[in-house]
Amino acid sequence: MLTVTNYPHIRKVDDQPAHLERLPRIQVAHIVMDYLSHGWSVDEMCRQHPYLKPSEAYSAMDYYFDHQEEVDQQIQEQWQSIQEADSQPKSPFYSRLRSRGIL
């Protein structure tokens, strides 16, 4: 017998990362990163991000605990992408701002 679990407020399409229905730019992985890096509870996440509804955050965490390997892989890919971008040569504009202490 196959059991299908629905996650209210979460949308998952094919090979794309799961994200919030109401705020499609917010991925489940983004919410989970707050949980993992800061140790924030759902209530604290909602205090830090006023646009986030508690029901959305709880649903995202439910999805994470049921699909932990998938979401952890997405987090790792995002982290690697950031590391690669940081290792790229910076533009002259960036270098000037950095030398002036602006960045």
Long-range contacts (C-beta under 8 A, 24 or more apart in sequence): 5-66, 7-59, 7-60, 7-62, 7-63, 8-55, 8-59, 9-53, 9-55, 9-56, 9-59, 9-60, 10-59, 10-60, 10-63, 12-63, 17-74, 18-60, 18-63, 18-67, 18-71, 20-56, 20-60, 22-53, 22-56, 23-51, 23-52, 23-56, 26-52, 27-74, 28-60, 28-63, 28-64, 28-71, 29-71, 29-74, 29-75, 29-78, 31-57, 31-60, 31-61, 31-64, 32-60, 32-61, 32-64, 32-71, 32-75, 33-75, 35-61, 35-64, 36-75
